[in-house]
Every structure is written in structure tokens, then in C-alpha cells.
Amino acid sequence: MCFENIHLILDHAGYGLEDSVFVRIYLKEFERDFATFNRVYTRHFPQDKPLPSRTTVGVSALGRGALVEVDLVCFKANQR
């Protein structure tokens, strides 16, 4: 669900996940969820390009009882 929301937000702003240069991920249940999240994460990025830099952090709590939070930085060289 979080990637569906990210796709919608990026599309509205004129970007796509292929424009990501850095991704920060917070997991409430790091040990339990990291491998599964990683499989889902890689499916959403172009397979013919390197994945963006990222940090994945385990946290004790997230807002509204969430299990995962993702934020990212995008850049397009041809935008002015």
C-alpha cells in the first residue's frame, strides 16, 4: 500500500520512482519484516537501473500504528 501512495504522489509531482536518488525506510519490526520489505521494494524500481541509495532503520514506533514509513528524494537533471 505504501508504494501505491508513493506512485500517486510522484506522478502528481511529475516524477517516478526511476527519479529517486535516495530512499529512507523505517521498519517497526525490522528483524521480522526486512527481507519481505526488500523483495517488495525491489519490484517497484526499474530492473535495468541500479537501485537508489538507501538507509533502512528499525524503530520502536511509527505514527498511527504504522509498520513501515518510506520517504525519498527525487531529482531530474533536465528540470529547470
mmCIF file of the N, C-alpha and C atoms, coordinates in Angstrom:
data_MODEL
# 
_entry.id   MODEL 
# 
loop_
_atom_site.group_PDB 
_atom_site.id 
_atom_site.type_symbol 
_atom_site.label_atom_id 
_atom_site.label_alt_id 
_atom_site.label_comp_id 
_atom_site.label_asym_id 
_atom_site.label_entity_id 
_atom_site.label_seq_id 
_atom_site.pdbx_PDB_ins_code 
_atom_site.Cartn_x 
_atom_site.Cartn_y 
_atom_site.Cartn_z 
_atom_site.occupancy 
_atom_site.B_iso_or_equiv 
_atom_site.pdbx_formal_charge 
_atom_site.auth_seq_id 
_atom_site.auth_comp_id 
_atom_site.auth_asym_id 
_atom_site.auth_atom_id 
_atom_site.pdbx_PDB_model_num 
ATOM 1   N N  . MET A 1 1  ? 0.808  -1.190 0.000   1.00 0.00 ? 1  MET A N  1 
ATOM 2   C CA . MET A 1 1  ? 0.000  0.000  0.000   1.00 0.00 ? 1  MET A CA 1 
ATOM 3   C C  . MET A 1 1  ? 0.860  1.265  0.000   1.00 0.00 ? 1  MET A C  1 
ATOM 4   N N  . CYS A 1 2  ? 1.964  1.252  0.722   1.00 0.00 ? 2  CYS A N  1 
ATOM 5   C CA . CYS A 1 2  ? 2.779  2.474  0.768   1.00 0.00 ? 2  CYS A CA 1 
ATOM 6   C C  . CYS A 1 2  ? 3.341  2.806  -0.609  1.00 0.00 ? 2  CYS A C  1 
ATOM 7   N N  . PHE A 1 3  ? 3.693  1.804  -1.414  1.00 0.00 ? 3  PHE A N  1 
ATOM 8   C CA . PHE A 1 3  ? 4.223  2.109  -2.745  1.00 0.00 ? 3  PHE A CA 1 
ATOM 9   C C  . PHE A 1 3  ? 3.137  2.598  -3.693  1.00 0.00 ? 3  PHE A C  1 
ATOM 10  N N  . GLU A 1 4  ? 1.914  2.163  -3.506  1.00 0.00 ? 4  GLU A N  1 
ATOM 11  C CA . GLU A 1 4  ? 0.806  2.725  -4.295  1.00 0.00 ? 4  GLU A CA 1 
ATOM 12  C C  . GLU A 1 4  ? 0.687  4.219  -4.013  1.00 0.00 ? 4  GLU A C  1 
ATOM 13  N N  . ASN A 1 5  ? 0.764  4.603  -2.753  1.00 0.00 ? 5  ASN A N  1 
ATOM 14  C CA . ASN A 1 5  ? 0.695  6.020  -2.380  1.00 0.00 ? 5  ASN A CA 1 
ATOM 15  C C  . ASN A 1 5  ? 1.890  6.793  -2.932  1.00 0.00 ? 5  ASN A C  1 
ATOM 16  N N  . ILE A 1 6  ? 3.073  6.213  -2.845  1.00 0.00 ? 6  ILE A N  1 
ATOM 17  C CA . ILE A 1 6  ? 4.265  6.877  -3.370  1.00 0.00 ? 6  ILE A CA 1 
ATOM 18  C C  . ILE A 1 6  ? 4.135  7.093  -4.875  1.00 0.00 ? 6  ILE A C  1 
ATOM 19  N N  . HIS A 1 7  ? 3.668  6.080  -5.590  1.00 0.00 ? 7  HIS A N  1 
ATOM 20  C CA . HIS A 1 7  ? 3.467  6.218  -7.043  1.00 0.00 ? 7  HIS A CA 1 
ATOM 21  C C  . HIS A 1 7  ? 2.507  7.370  -7.352  1.00 0.00 ? 7  HIS A C  1 
ATOM 22  N N  . LEU A 1 8  ? 1.408  7.466  -6.615  1.00 0.00 ? 8  LEU A N  1 
ATOM 23  C CA . LEU A 1 8  ? 0.428  8.539  -6.836  1.00 0.00 ? 8  LEU A CA 1 
ATOM 24  C C  . LEU A 1 8  ? 1.038  9.915  -6.576  1.00 0.00 ? 8  LEU A C  1 
ATOM 25  N N  . ILE A 1 9  ? 1.754  10.053 -5.485  1.00 0.00 ? 9  ILE A N  1 
ATOM 26  C CA . ILE A 1 9  ? 2.362  11.345 -5.123  1.00 0.00 ? 9  ILE A CA 1 
ATOM 27  C C  . ILE A 1 9  ? 3.407  11.746 -6.155  1.00 0.00 ? 9  ILE A C  1 
ATOM 28  N N  . LEU A 1 10 ? 4.280  10.819 -6.525  1.00 0.00 ? 10 LEU A N  1 
ATOM 29  C CA . LEU A 1 10 ? 5.316  11.133 -7.505  1.00 0.00 ? 10 LEU A CA 1 
ATOM 30  C C  . LEU A 1 10 ? 4.725  11.496 -8.855  1.00 0.00 ? 10 LEU A C  1 
ATOM 31  N N  . ASP A 1 11 ? 3.722  10.743 -9.284  1.00 0.00 ? 11 ASP A N  1 
ATOM 32  C CA . ASP A 1 11 ? 3.078  11.024 -10.566 1.00 0.00 ? 11 ASP A CA 1 
ATOM 33  C C  . ASP A 1 11 ? 2.475  12.429 -10.570 1.00 0.00 ? 11 ASP A C  1 
ATOM 34  N N  . HIS A 1 12 ? 1.822  12.792 -9.494  1.00 0.00 ? 12 HIS A N  1 
ATOM 35  C CA . HIS A 1 12 ? 1.222  14.124 -9.386  1.00 0.00 ? 12 HIS A CA 1 
ATOM 36  C C  . HIS A 1 12 ? 2.279  15.231 -9.470  1.00 0.00 ? 12 HIS A C  1 
ATOM 37  N N  . ALA A 1 13 ? 3.464  14.947 -8.938  1.00 0.00 ? 13 ALA A N  1 
ATOM 38  C CA . ALA A 1 13 ? 4.550  15.933 -8.937  1.00 0.00 ? 13 ALA A CA 1 
ATOM 39  C C  . ALA A 1 13 ? 5.403  15.876 -10.206 1.00 0.00 ? 13 ALA A C  1 
ATOM 40  N N  . GLY A 1 14 ? 5.092  14.944 -11.120 1.00 0.00 ? 14 GLY A N  1 
ATOM 41  C CA . GLY A 1 14 ? 5.843  14.835 -12.363 1.00 0.00 ? 14 GLY A CA 1 
ATOM 42  C C  . GLY A 1 14 ? 7.104  13.989 -12.270 1.00 0.00 ? 14 GLY A C  1 
ATOM 43  N N  . TYR A 1 15 ? 7.153  13.114 -11.298 1.00 0.00 ? 15 TYR A N  1 
ATOM 44  C CA . TYR A 1 15 ? 8.304  12.237 -11.095 1.00 0.00 ? 15 TYR A CA 1 
ATOM 45  C C  . TYR A 1 15 ? 7.855  10.783 -11.122 1.00 0.00 ? 15 TYR A C  1 
ATOM 46  N N  . GLY A 1 16 ? 8.831  9.901  -11.127 1.00 0.00 ? 16 GLY A N  1 
ATOM 47  C CA . GLY A 1 16 ? 8.590  8.471  -10.990 1.00 0.00 ? 16 GLY A CA 1 
ATOM 48  C C  . GLY A 1 16 ? 9.658  7.896  -10.082 1.00 0.00 ? 16 GLY A C  1 
ATOM 49  N N  . LEU A 1 17 ? 9.486  6.661  -9.668  1.00 0.00 ? 17 LEU A N  1 
ATOM 50  C CA . LEU A 1 17 ? 10.496 6.045  -8.800  1.00 0.00 ? 17 LEU A CA 1 
ATOM 51  C C  . LEU A 1 17 ? 11.857 5.975  -9.479  1.00 0.00 ? 17 LEU A C  1 
ATOM 52  N N  . GLU A 1 18 ? 11.887 5.963  -10.812 1.00 0.00 ? 18 GLU A N  1 
ATOM 53  C CA . GLU A 1 18 ? 13.168 5.961  -11.528 1.00 0.00 ? 18 GLU A CA 1 
ATOM 54  C C  . GLU A 1 18 ? 13.958 7.248  -11.299 1.00 0.00 ? 18 GLU A C  1 
ATOM 55  N N  . ASP A 1 19 ? 13.302 8.298  -10.782 1.00 0.00 ? 19 ASP A N  1 
ATOM 56  C CA . ASP A 1 19 ? 13.962 9.571  -10.475 1.00 0.00 ? 19 ASP A CA 1 
ATOM 57  C C  . ASP A 1 19 ? 14.502 9.618  -9.041  1.00 0.00 ? 19 ASP A C  1 
ATOM 58  N N  . SER A 1 20 ? 14.304 8.559  -8.269  1.00 0.00 ? 20 SER A N  1 
ATOM 59  C CA . SER A 1 20 ? 14.760 8.520  -6.874  1.00 0.00 ? 20 SER A CA 1 
ATOM 60  C C  . SER A 1 20 ? 16.275 8.454  -6.813  1.00 0.00 ? 20 SER A C  1 
ATOM 61  N N  . VAL A 1 21 ? 16.853 9.262  -5.928  1.00 0.00 ? 21 VAL A N  1 
ATOM 62  C CA . VAL A 1 21 ? 18.296 9.202  -5.696  1.00 0.00 ? 21 VAL A CA 1 
ATOM 63  C C  . VAL A 1 21 ? 18.621 8.710  -4.284  1.00 0.00 ? 21 VAL A C  1 
ATOM 64  N N  . PHE A 1 22 ? 17.651 8.825  -3.369  1.00 0.00 ? 22 PHE A N  1 
ATOM 65  C CA . PHE A 1 22 ? 17.853 8.351  -2.008  1.00 0.00 ? 22 PHE A CA 1 
ATOM 66  C C  . PHE A 1 22 ? 16.517 7.978  -1.396  1.00 0.00 ? 22 PHE A C  1 
ATOM 67  N N  . VAL A 1 23 ? 16.484 6.851  -0.699  1.00 0.00 ? 23 VAL A N  1 
ATOM 68  C CA . VAL A 1 23 ? 15.273 6.380  -0.035  1.00 0.00 ? 23 VAL A CA 1 
ATOM 69  C C  . VAL A 1 23 ? 15.611 6.068  1.419   1.00 0.00 ? 23 VAL A C  1 
ATOM 70  N N  . ARG A 1 24 ? 14.730 6.506  2.310   1.00 0.00 ? 24 ARG A N  1 
ATOM 71  C CA . ARG A 1 24 ? 14.887 6.218  3.743   1.00 0.00 ? 24 ARG A CA 1 
ATOM 72  C C  . ARG A 1 24 ? 13.670 5.408  4.170   1.00 0.00 ? 24 ARG A C  1 
ATOM 73  N N  . ILE A 1 25 ? 13.919 4.272  4.823   1.00 0.00 ? 25 ILE A N  1 
ATOM 74  C CA . ILE A 1 25 ? 12.852 3.356  5.218   1.00 0.00 ? 25 ILE A CA 1 
ATOM 75  C C  . ILE A 1 25 ? 12.945 3.125  6.722   1.00 0.00 ? 25 ILE A C  1 
ATOM 76  N N  . TYR A 1 26 ? 11.807 3.219  7.377   1.00 0.00 ? 26 TYR A N  1 
ATOM 77  C CA . TYR A 1 26 ? 11.705 2.935  8.801   1.00 0.00 ? 26 TYR A CA 1 
ATOM 78  C C  . TYR A 1 26 ? 10.814 1.700  8.966   1.00 0.00 ? 26 TYR A C  1 
ATOM 79  N N  . LEU A 1 27 ? 11.309 0.692  9.659   1.00 0.00 ? 27 LEU A N  1 
ATOM 80  C CA . LEU A 1 27 ? 10.534 -0.526 9.912   1.00 0.00 ? 27 LEU A CA 1 
ATOM 81  C C  . LEU A 1 27 ? 10.350 -0.718 11.411  1.00 0.00 ? 27 LEU A C  1 
ATOM 82  N N  . LYS A 1 28 ? 9.107  -0.869 11.827  1.00 0.00 ? 28 LYS A N  1 
ATOM 83  C CA . LYS A 1 28 ? 8.839  -1.087 13.255  1.00 0.00 ? 28 LYS A CA 1 
ATOM 84  C C  . LYS A 1 28 ? 9.320  -2.471 13.690  1.00 0.00 ? 28 LYS A C  1 
ATOM 85  N N  . GLU A 1 29 ? 9.132  -3.467 12.858  1.00 0.00 ? 29 GLU A N  1 
ATOM 86  C CA . GLU A 1 29 ? 9.567  -4.839 13.164  1.00 0.00 ? 29 GLU A CA 1 
ATOM 87  C C  . GLU A 1 29 ? 10.699 -5.213 12.214  1.00 0.00 ? 29 GLU A C  1 
ATOM 88  N N  . PHE A 1 30 ? 11.864 -4.614 12.420  1.00 0.00 ? 30 PHE A N  1 
ATOM 89  C CA . PHE A 1 30 ? 12.982 -4.739 11.477  1.00 0.00 ? 30 PHE A CA 1 
ATOM 90  C C  . PHE A 1 30 ? 13.349 -6.192 11.203  1.00 0.00 ? 30 PHE A C  1 
ATOM 91  N N  . GLU A 1 31 ? 13.634 -6.944 12.220  1.00 0.00 ? 31 GLU A N  1 
ATOM 92  C CA . GLU A 1 31 ? 14.079 -8.335 12.037  1.00 0.00 ? 31 GLU A CA 1 
ATOM 93  C C  . GLU A 1 31 ? 13.025 -9.168 11.314  1.00 0.00 ? 31 GLU A C  1 
ATOM 94  N N  . ARG A 1 32 ? 11.787 -8.977 11.643  1.00 0.00 ? 32 ARG A N  1 
ATOM 95  C CA . ARG A 1 32 ? 10.710 -9.748 11.034  1.00 0.00 ? 32 ARG A CA 1 
ATOM 96  C C  . ARG A 1 32 ? 10.448 -9.330 9.596   1.00 0.00 ? 32 ARG A C  1 
ATOM 97  N N  . ASP A 1 33 ? 10.488 -8.016 9.306   1.00 0.00 ? 33 ASP A N  1 
ATOM 98  C CA . ASP A 1 33 ? 9.978  -7.500 8.040   1.00 0.00 ? 33 ASP A CA 1 
ATOM 99  C C  . ASP A 1 33 ? 11.023 -7.131 6.990   1.00 0.00 ? 33 ASP A C  1 
ATOM 100 N N  . PHE A 1 34 ? 12.301 -7.081 7.336   1.00 0.00 ? 34 PHE A N  1 
ATOM 101 C CA . PHE A 1 34 ? 13.295 -6.576 6.384   1.00 0.00 ? 34 PHE A CA 1 
ATOM 102 C C  . PHE A 1 34 ? 13.334 -7.377 5.084   1.00 0.00 ? 34 PHE A C  1 
ATOM 103 N N  . ALA A 1 35 ? 13.445 -8.665 5.134   1.00 0.00 ? 35 ALA A N  1 
ATOM 104 C CA . ALA A 1 35 ? 13.571 -9.480 3.918   1.00 0.00 ? 35 ALA A CA 1 
ATOM 105 C C  . ALA A 1 35 ? 12.350 -9.337 3.025   1.00 0.00 ? 35 ALA A C  1 
ATOM 106 N N  . THR A 1 36 ? 11.161 -9.399 3.615   1.00 0.00 ? 36 THR A N  1 
ATOM 107 C CA . THR A 1 36 ? 9.932  -9.261 2.828   1.00 0.00 ? 36 THR A CA 1 
ATOM 108 C C  . THR A 1 36 ? 9.828  -7.868 2.232   1.00 0.00 ? 36 THR A C  1 
ATOM 109 N N  . PHE A 1 37 ? 10.104 -6.846 3.031   1.00 0.00 ? 37 PHE A N  1 
ATOM 110 C CA . PHE A 1 37 ? 10.052 -5.485 2.512   1.00 0.00 ? 37 PHE A CA 1 
ATOM 111 C C  . PHE A 1 37 ? 11.045 -5.318 1.368   1.00 0.00 ? 37 PHE A C  1 
ATOM 112 N N  . ASN A 1 38 ? 12.225 -5.859 1.502   1.00 0.00 ? 38 ASN A N  1 
ATOM 113 C CA . ASN A 1 38 ? 13.247 -5.731 0.475   1.00 0.00 ? 38 ASN A CA 1 
ATOM 114 C C  . ASN A 1 38 ? 12.777 -6.335 -0.854  1.00 0.00 ? 38 ASN A C  1 
ATOM 115 N N  . ARG A 1 39 ? 12.093 -7.473 -0.806  1.00 0.00 ? 39 ARG A N  1 
ATOM 116 C CA . ARG A 1 39 ? 11.552 -8.081 -2.032  1.00 0.00 ? 39 ARG A CA 1 
ATOM 117 C C  . ARG A 1 39 ? 10.506 -7.176 -2.675  1.00 0.00 ? 39 ARG A C  1 
ATOM 118 N N  . VAL A 1 40 ? 9.628  -6.609 -1.872  1.00 0.00 ? 40 VAL A N  1 
ATOM 119 C CA . VAL A 1 40 ? 8.601  -5.697 -2.395  1.00 0.00 ? 40 VAL A CA 1 
ATOM 120 C C  . VAL A 1 40 ? 9.256  -4.431 -2.953  1.00 0.00 ? 40 VAL A C  1 
ATOM 121 N N  . TYR A 1 41 ? 10.200 -3.894 -2.218  1.00 0.00 ? 41 TYR A N  1 
ATOM 122 C CA . TYR A 1 41 ? 10.901 -2.669 -2.600  1.00 0.00 ? 41 TYR A CA 1 
ATOM 123 C C  . TYR A 1 41 ? 11.519 -2.803 -3.995  1.00 0.00 ? 41 TYR A C  1 
ATOM 124 N N  . THR A 1 42 ? 12.258 -3.866 -4.222  1.00 0.00 ? 42 THR A N  1 
ATOM 125 C CA . THR A 1 42 ? 12.971 -4.009 -5.498  1.00 0.00 ? 42 THR A CA 1 
ATOM 126 C C  . THR A 1 42 ? 12.031 -4.175 -6.682  1.00 0.00 ? 42 THR A C  1 
ATOM 127 N N  . ARG A 1 43 ? 10.832 -4.678 -6.468  1.00 0.00 ? 43 ARG A N  1 
ATOM 128 C CA . ARG A 1 43 ? 9.856  -4.841 -7.568  1.00 0.00 ? 43 ARG A CA 1 
ATOM 129 C C  . ARG A 1 43 ? 9.362  -3.509 -8.111  1.00 0.00 ? 43 ARG A C  1 
ATOM 130 N N  . HIS A 1 44 ? 9.468  -2.448 -7.337  1.00 0.00 ? 44 HIS A N  1 
ATOM 131 C CA . HIS A 1 44 ? 8.897  -1.160 -7.732  1.00 0.00 ? 44 HIS A CA 1 
ATOM 132 C C  . HIS A 1 44 ? 9.877  -0.255 -8.469  1.00 0.00 ? 44 HIS A C  1 
ATOM 133 N N  . PHE A 1 45 ? 11.106 -0.667 -8.606  1.00 0.00 ? 45 PHE A N  1 
ATOM 134 C CA . PHE A 1 45 ? 12.111 0.141  -9.295  1.00 0.00 ? 45 PHE A CA 1 
ATOM 135 C C  . PHE A 1 45 ? 12.470 -0.508 -10.624 1.00 0.00 ? 45 PHE A C  1 
ATOM 136 N N  . PRO A 1 46 ? 12.892 0.299  -11.607 1.00 0.00 ? 46 PRO A N  1 
ATOM 137 C CA . PRO A 1 46 ? 13.288 -0.275 -12.904 1.00 0.00 ? 46 PRO A CA 1 
ATOM 138 C C  . PRO A 1 46 ? 14.375 -1.333 -12.718 1.00 0.00 ? 46 PRO A C  1 
ATOM 139 N N  . GLN A 1 47 ? 14.194 -2.476 -13.378 1.00 0.00 ? 47 GLN A N  1 
ATOM 140 C CA . GLN A 1 47 ? 15.137 -3.573 -13.228 1.00 0.00 ? 47 GLN A CA 1 
ATOM 141 C C  . GLN A 1 47 ? 16.442 -3.347 -13.989 1.00 0.00 ? 47 GLN A C  1 
ATOM 142 N N  . ASP A 1 48 ? 16.426 -2.408 -14.949 1.00 0.00 ? 48 ASP A N  1 
ATOM 143 C CA . ASP A 1 48 ? 17.605 -2.169 -15.777 1.00 0.00 ? 48 ASP A CA 1 
ATOM 144 C C  . ASP A 1 48 ? 18.493 -1.043 -15.237 1.00 0.00 ? 48 ASP A C  1 
ATOM 145 N N  . LYS A 1 49 ? 18.166 -0.508 -14.057 1.00 0.00 ? 49 LYS A N  1 
ATOM 146 C CA . LYS A 1 49 ? 18.953 0.574  -13.459 1.00 0.00 ? 49 LYS A CA 1 
ATOM 147 C C  . LYS A 1 49 ? 19.336 0.189  -12.038 1.00 0.00 ? 49 LYS A C  1 
ATOM 148 N N  . PRO A 1 50 ? 20.439 0.733  -11.538 1.00 0.00 ? 50 PRO A N  1 
ATOM 149 C CA . PRO A 1 50 ? 20.793 0.469  -10.138 1.00 0.00 ? 50 PRO A CA 1 
ATOM 150 C C  . PRO A 1 50 ? 19.729 1.049  -9.197  1.00 0.00 ? 50 PRO A C  1 
ATOM 151 N N  . LEU A 1 51 ? 19.546 0.405  -8.077  1.00 0.00 ? 51 LEU A N  1 
ATOM 152 C CA . LEU A 1 51 ? 18.638 0.934  -7.063  1.00 0.00 ? 51 LEU A CA 1 
ATOM 153 C C  . LEU A 1 51 ? 19.220 2.219  -6.492  1.00 0.00 ? 51 LEU A C  1 
ATOM 154 N N  . PRO A 1 52 ? 18.352 3.141  -6.034  1.00 0.00 ? 52 PRO A N  1 
ATOM 155 C CA . PRO A 1 52 ? 18.873 4.359  -5.407  1.00 0.00 ? 52 PRO A CA 1 
ATOM 156 C C  . PRO A 1 52 ? 19.553 4.032  -4.077  1.00 0.00 ? 52 PRO A C  1 
ATOM 157 N N  . SER A 1 53 ? 20.396 4.943  -3.620  1.00 0.00 ? 53 SER A N  1 
ATOM 158 C CA . SER A 1 53 ? 20.984 4.799  -2.284  1.00 0.00 ? 53 SER A CA 1 
ATOM 159 C C  . SER A 1 53 ? 19.862 4.710  -1.272  1.00 0.00 ? 53 SER A C  1 
ATOM 160 N N  . ARG A 1 54 ? 20.099 3.986  -0.200  1.00 0.00 ? 54 ARG A N  1 
ATOM 161 C CA . ARG A 1 54 ? 19.036 3.887  0.799   1.00 0.00 ? 54 ARG A CA 1 
ATOM 162 C C  . ARG A 1 54 ? 19.585 3.598  2.177   1.00 0.00 ? 54 ARG A C  1 
ATOM 163 N N  . THR A 1 55 ? 18.769 3.963  3.148   1.00 0.00 ? 55 THR A N  1 
ATOM 164 C CA . THR A 1 55 ? 19.004 3.628  4.541   1.00 0.00 ? 55 THR A CA 1 
ATOM 165 C C  . THR A 1 55 ? 17.741 2.955  5.052   1.00 0.00 ? 55 THR A C  1 
ATOM 166 N N  . THR A 1 56 ? 17.902 1.835  5.742   1.00 0.00 ? 56 THR A N  1 
ATOM 167 C CA . THR A 1 56 ? 16.761 1.160  6.362   1.00 0.00 ? 56 THR A CA 1 
ATOM 168 C C  . THR A 1 56 ? 17.036 1.093  7.857   1.00 0.00 ? 56 THR A C  1 
ATOM 169 N N  . VAL A 1 57 ? 16.090 1.599  8.630   1.00 0.00 ? 57 VAL A N  1 
ATOM 170 C CA . VAL A 1 57 ? 16.272 1.749  10.072  1.00 0.00 ? 57 VAL A CA 1 
ATOM 171 C C  . VAL A 1 57 ? 15.148 1.042  10.814  1.00 0.00 ? 57 VAL A C  1 
ATOM 172 N N  . GLY A 1 58 ? 15.496 0.325  11.852  1.00 0.00 ? 58 GLY A N  1 
ATOM 173 C CA . GLY A 1 58 ? 14.499 -0.242 12.746  1.00 0.00 ? 58 GLY A CA 1 
ATOM 174 C C  . GLY A 1 58 ? 14.152 0.770  13.824  1.00 0.00 ? 58 GLY A C  1 
ATOM 175 N N  . VAL A 1 59 ? 12.858 0.958  14.072  1.00 0.00 ? 59 VAL A N  1 
ATOM 176 C CA . VAL A 1 59 ? 12.401 1.931  15.067  1.00 0.00 ? 59 VAL A CA 1 
ATOM 177 C C  . VAL A 1 59 ? 11.429 1.264  16.031  1.00 0.00 ? 59 VAL A C  1 
ATOM 178 N N  . SER A 1 60 ? 11.251 1.867  17.198  1.00 0.00 ? 60 SER A N  1 
ATOM 179 C CA . SER A 1 60 ? 10.364 1.276  18.205  1.00 0.00 ? 60 SER A CA 1 
ATOM 180 C C  . SER A 1 60 ? 8.902  1.609  17.951  1.00 0.00 ? 60 SER A C  1 
ATOM 181 N N  . ALA A 1 61 ? 8.625  2.706  17.244  1.00 0.00 ? 61 ALA A N  1 
ATOM 182 C CA . ALA A 1 61 ? 7.235  3.076  16.964  1.00 0.00 ? 61 ALA A CA 1 
ATOM 183 C C  . ALA A 1 61 ? 7.184  4.030  15.780  1.00 0.00 ? 61 ALA A C  1 
ATOM 184 N N  . LEU A 1 62 ? 6.047  3.988  15.087  1.00 0.00 ? 62 LEU A N  1 
ATOM 185 C CA . LEU A 1 62 ? 5.760  4.923  13.997  1.00 0.00 ? 62 LEU A CA 1 
ATOM 186 C C  . LEU A 1 62 ? 4.379  5.508  14.229  1.00 0.00 ? 62 LEU A C  1 
ATOM 187 N N  . GLY A 1 63 ? 4.128  6.647  13.656  1.00 0.00 ? 63 GLY A N  1 
ATOM 188 C CA . GLY A 1 63 ? 2.839  7.306  13.824  1.00 0.00 ? 63 GLY A CA 1 
ATOM 189 C C  . GLY A 1 63 ? 1.673  6.470  13.331  1.00 0.00 ? 63 GLY A C  1 
ATOM 190 N N  . ARG A 1 64 ? 0.544  6.623  14.009  1.00 0.00 ? 64 ARG A N  1 
ATOM 191 C CA . ARG A 1 64 ? -0.709 5.961  13.658  1.00 0.00 ? 64 ARG A CA 1 
ATOM 192 C C  . ARG A 1 64 ? -0.606 4.439  13.606  1.00 0.00 ? 64 ARG A C  1 
ATOM 193 N N  . GLY A 1 65 ? 0.333  3.879  14.356  1.00 0.00 ? 65 GLY A N  1 
ATOM 194 C CA . GLY A 1 65 ? 0.473  2.429  14.439  1.00 0.00 ? 65 GLY A CA 1 
ATOM 195 C C  . GLY A 1 65 ? 1.039  1.787  13.181  1.00 0.00 ? 65 GLY A C  1 
ATOM 196 N N  . ALA A 1 66 ? 1.662  2.567  12.319  1.00 0.00 ? 66 ALA A N  1 
ATOM 197 C CA . ALA A 1 66 ? 2.203  2.039  11.071  1.00 0.00 ? 66 ALA A CA 1 
ATOM 198 C C  . ALA A 1 66 ? 3.345  1.068  11.337  1.00 0.00 ? 66 ALA A C  1 
ATOM 199 N N  . LEU A 1 67 ? 3.547  0.140  10.413  1.00 0.00 ? 67 LEU A N  1 
ATOM 200 C CA . LEU A 1 67 ? 4.654  -0.801 10.489  1.00 0.00 ? 67 LEU A CA 1 
ATOM 201 C C  . LEU A 1 67 ? 5.829  -0.362 9.635   1.00 0.00 ? 67 LEU A C  1 
ATOM 202 N N  . VAL A 1 68 ? 5.558  0.491  8.640   1.00 0.00 ? 68 VAL A N  1 
ATOM 203 C CA . VAL A 1 68 ? 6.607  0.958  7.736   1.00 0.00 ? 68 VAL A CA 1 
ATOM 204 C C  . VAL A 1 68 ? 6.350  2.411  7.358   1.00 0.00 ? 68 VAL A C  1 
ATOM 205 N N  . GLU A 1 69 ? 7.435  3.151  7.196   1.00 0.00 ? 69 GLU A N  1 
ATOM 206 C CA . GLU A 1 69 ? 7.357  4.519  6.671   1.00 0.00 ? 69 GLU A CA 1 
ATOM 207 C C  . GLU A 1 69 ? 8.491  4.666  5.671   1.00 0.00 ? 69 GLU A C  1 
ATOM 208 N N  . VAL A 1 70 ? 8.189  5.295  4.526   1.00 0.00 ? 70 VAL A N  1 
ATOM 209 C CA . VAL A 1 70 ? 9.173  5.466  3.462   1.00 0.00 ? 70 VAL A CA 1 
ATOM 210 C C  . VAL A 1 70 ? 9.186  6.926  3.048   1.00 0.00 ? 70 VAL A C  1 
ATOM 211 N N  . ASP A 1 71 ? 10.378 7.509  2.941   1.00 0.00 ? 71 ASP A N  1 
ATOM 212 C CA . ASP A 1 71 ? 10.489 8.817  2.321   1.00 0.00 ? 71 ASP A CA 1 
ATOM 213 C C  . ASP A 1 71 ? 11.635 8.761  1.322   1.00 0.00 ? 71 ASP A C  1 
ATOM 214 N N  . LEU A 1 72 ? 11.558 9.619  0.316   1.00 0.00 ? 72 LEU A N  1 
ATOM 215 C CA . LEU A 1 72 ? 12.573 9.566  -0.719  1.00 0.00 ? 72 LEU A CA 1 
ATOM 216 C C  . LEU A 1 72 ? 12.843 10.946 -1.305  1.00 0.00 ? 72 LEU A C  1 
ATOM 217 N N  . VAL A 1 73 ? 14.003 11.055 -1.939  1.00 0.00 ? 73 VAL A N  1 
ATOM 218 C CA . VAL A 1 73 ? 14.425 12.269 -2.608  1.00 0.00 ? 73 VAL A CA 1 
ATOM 219 C C  . VAL A 1 73 ? 14.536 11.937 -4.091  1.00 0.00 ? 73 VAL A C  1 
ATOM 220 N N  . CYS A 1 74 ? 13.921 12.790 -4.924  1.00 0.00 ? 74 CYS A N  1 
ATOM 221 C CA . CYS A 1 74 ? 13.962 12.586 -6.371  1.00 0.00 ? 74 CYS A CA 1 
ATOM 222 C C  . CYS A 1 74 ? 14.662 13.760 -7.044  1.00 0.00 ? 74 CYS A C  1 
ATOM 223 N N  . PHE A 1 75 ? 15.223 13.484 -8.216  1.00 0.00 ? 75 PHE A N  1 
ATOM 224 C CA . PHE A 1 75 ? 15.925 14.512 -8.978  1.00 0.00 ? 75 PHE A CA 1 
ATOM 225 C C  . PHE A 1 75 ? 15.817 14.195 -10.462 1.00 0.00 ? 75 PHE A C  1 
ATOM 226 N N  . LYS A 1 76 ? 15.545 15.225 -11.254 1.00 0.00 ? 76 LYS A N  1 
ATOM 227 C CA . LYS A 1 76 ? 15.573 15.111 -12.709 1.00 0.00 ? 76 LYS A CA 1 
ATOM 228 C C  . LYS A 1 76 ? 16.546 16.148 -13.221 1.00 0.00 ? 76 LYS A C  1 
ATOM 229 N N  . ALA A 1 77 ? 17.576 15.723 -13.910 1.00 0.00 ? 77 ALA A N  1 
ATOM 230 C CA . ALA A 1 77 ? 18.605 16.633 -14.394 1.00 0.00 ? 77 ALA A CA 1 
ATOM 231 C C  . ALA A 1 77 ? 18.067 17.619 -15.406 1.00 0.00 ? 77 ALA A C  1 
ATOM 232 N N  . ASN A 1 78 ? 17.061 17.256 -16.183 1.00 0.00 ? 78 ASN A N  1 
ATOM 233 C CA . ASN A 1 78 ? 16.560 18.137 -17.230 1.00 0.00 ? 78 ASN A CA 1 
ATOM 234 C C  . ASN A 1 78 ? 15.449 19.075 -16.772 1.00 0.00 ? 78 ASN A C  1 
ATOM 235 N N  . GLN A 1 79 ? 15.127 19.111 -15.484 1.00 0.00 ? 79 GLN A N  1 
ATOM 236 C CA . GLN A 1 79 ? 14.111 20.023 -14.961 1.00 0.00 ? 79 GLN A CA 1 
ATOM 237 C C  . GLN A 1 79 ? 14.747 21.359 -14.624 1.00 0.00 ? 79 GLN A C  1 
ATOM 238 N N  . ARG A 1 80 ? 14.024 22.439 -14.874 1.00 0.00 ? 80 ARG A N  1 
ATOM 239 C CA . ARG A 1 80 ? 14.530 23.776 -14.514 1.00 0.00 ? 80 ARG A CA 1 
ATOM 240 C C  . ARG A 1 80 ? 13.567 24.469 -13.605 1.00 0.00 ? 80 ARG A C  1 
# 
